[in-house]
Amino acid sequence: MKTSDAAALVALLKRKGLTVSTAESCTGGLVASSIVDVPGASAVFPGGAVTYAASVKTALLGVPADLIETRGVVSHDVAAAMAKGAQKRFGTDLAVSVTGVAGPDGGTPETPVGCVYIGVAIKDKTVTFREDIPGDREEVRRGAAERAIRRCLAELTNE
């Protein structure tokens, strides 16, 4: 994990007086872990949720079950709903979500192994990104966490 990106995110959040939370599925907490690896992260990171099962995405983050049913758990819409749900649940200015297929199984032609959606909710705006990350399960998970942090940095810089 590139701690320099996480350190840059924590520093930028501190400068702007903002907070961040996470909602993770396939990364299993890697985004949150990389943030809390940075000394002083407690000033900007109140918490996050690992919502691996669809039912937990609904229960903890308020992702509508019918959205998961119609769009699929690995989709732009679910990534957006996860980010907005984390933002609301943790009362943060910014929230980032990750949902995807880390493999080695579970891929489909529409969402192959390595397909990851990242959602970034910042204040009243939510954006999502599809990332296709090559590699084995560990490479997909680590790559998704790194890209999620970079997406947060980019959105905060463009704010």
C-alpha positions in Angstrom: 0.0 0.0 0.0 1.3 3.4 -0.9 1.3 5.2 2.5 2.3 8.4 0.8 -1.1 8.7 -0.9 -2.9 8.0 2.4 -0.6 10.5 4.2 -1.4 13.1 1.5 -5.1 12.4 2.0 -5.0 12.8 5.8 -2.9 16.0 5.4 -5.3 17.5 2.9 -8.4 16.6 5.0 -6.7 18.2 8.0 -5.9 21.4 6.0 -9.5 21.6 4.8 -11.0 20.7 8.1 -12.9 17.7 6.6 -13.5 14.2 7.7 -13.7 10.9 5.8 -15.3 7.5 6.3 -15.2 4.3 4.3 -17.6 1.6 3.1 -15.8 -1.4 1.8 -16.7 -4.7 0.3 -14.0 -6.5 -1.7 -11.2 -4.6 -0.1 -12.2 -5.8 3.4 -11.0 -2.8 5.3 -7.8 -2.1 3.4 -8.8 1.5 2.6 -9.6 2.2 6.3 -6.4 0.4 7.3 -4.2 2.5 5.1 -5.8 5.7 6.4 -5.3 4.8 10.1 -1.7 3.8 9.3 -1.1 7.5 9.1 -0.2 9.2 12.5 -2.9 11.7 13.4 -5.6 10.1 11.2 -8.0 10.1 14.2 -8.5 13.8 13.6 -10.2 13.1 10.2 -11.3 9.5 10.3 -14.1 8.5 12.7 -14.8 5.1 11.2 -15.7 2.8 8.4 -17.7 -0.3 7.6 -16.8 -3.5 5.9 -20.0 -4.6 4.3 -19.1 -7.8 2.4 -22.6 -9.2 2.2 -25.4 -7.5 0.3 -27.7 -7.8 3.4 -25.1 -5.9 5.5 -24.8 -3.2 2.8 -28.6 -2.7 3.2 -28.6 -2.9 7.0 -25.6 -0.7 7.8 -25.4 1.6 4.9 -29.1 1.8 3.8 -28.4 0.5 0.3 -31.8 -0.4 -1.0 -32.2 -4.1 -1.5 -34.1 -3.5 -4.8 -31.1 -1.5 -6.1 -28.8 -4.4 -5.4 -31.3 -6.8 -7.0 -31.8 -4.7 -10.2 -28.3 -3.2 -10.7 -26.1 -5.8 -9.1 -23.9 -5.5 -6.1 -20.9 -4.6 -8.3 -22.2 -1.4 -10.0 -22.0 2.3 -10.2 -25.3 2.7 -8.4 -24.4 0.5 -5.5 -21.0 2.1 -5.1 -22.7 5.5 -5.0 -25.3 4.3 -2.4 -22.6 2.8 -0.3 -20.6 6.1 -0.2 -23.7 8.1 0.6 -24.7 5.6 3.3 -21.3 5.8 4.9 -21.3 9.6 4.8 -24.6 9.6 6.6 -23.8 6.8 9.0 -20.5 8.3 10.1 -21.5 12.0 9.7 -18.5 12.8 7.5 -17.8 15.3 4.8 -16.3 12.7 2.5 -16.9 9.0 2.2 -15.4 6.5 -0.2 -16.8 3.1 -1.1 -15.4 0.1 -2.9 -17.3 -2.9 -4.4 -16.0 -5.3 -6.9 -14.9 -8.8 -7.9 -11.5 -9.7 -6.4 -11.6 -13.3 -7.7 -10.5 -15.8 -8.4 -14.2 -16.7 -8.8 -17.4 -14.7 -9.1 -16.7 -12.8 -12.4 -19.2 -12.5 -15.2 -18.9 -11.1 -18.7 -20.3 -7.8 -17.5 -18.3 -7.7 -14.3 -15.2 -9.8 -14.7 -12.6 -10.6 -12.0 -10.8 -7.3 -11.4 -13.9 -5.1 -12.0 -14.2 -2.6 -9.2 -16.5 0.3 -8.6 -15.3 3.2 -6.4 -17.8 5.8 -5.0 -16.8 9.1 -3.6 -19.4 11.2 -1.8 -18.1 14.7 -0.9 -20.6 17.0 0.7 -23.6 16.9 -1.7 -21.9 15.4 -4.7 -21.3 11.8 -5.4 -19.2 10.4 -8.3 -18.4 6.8 -9.2 -15.6 5.2 -11.2 -15.1 1.8 -12.8 -11.6 0.4 -12.4 -10.5 -2.8 -14.2 -7.5 -4.0 -12.1 -5.4 -6.9 -13.4 -3.9 -9.5 -11.2 -4.7 -12.1 -8.6 -7.0 -11.6 -5.7 -4.5 -9.8 -3.5 -3.4 -7.5 -6.4 -7.0 -6.6 -7.1 -7.8 -5.8 -3.5 -4.6 -3.7 -2.9 -5.0 -2.0 -6.3 -8.6 -1.1 -5.5 -7.7 0.4 -2.1 -4.9 2.4 -3.6 -7.1 3.7 -6.4 -9.9 4.6 -3.9 -7.5 6.8 -1.9 -6.2 8.4 -5.1 -9.8 9.1 -6.2 -10.5 10.8 -2.9 -7.4 13.0 -3.3 -8.4 13.9 -6.8 -12.0 14.8 -5.8 -10.7 16.9 -2.9 -8.2 18.7 -5.1 -11.0 19.5 -7.7 -13.5 20.6 -5.0 
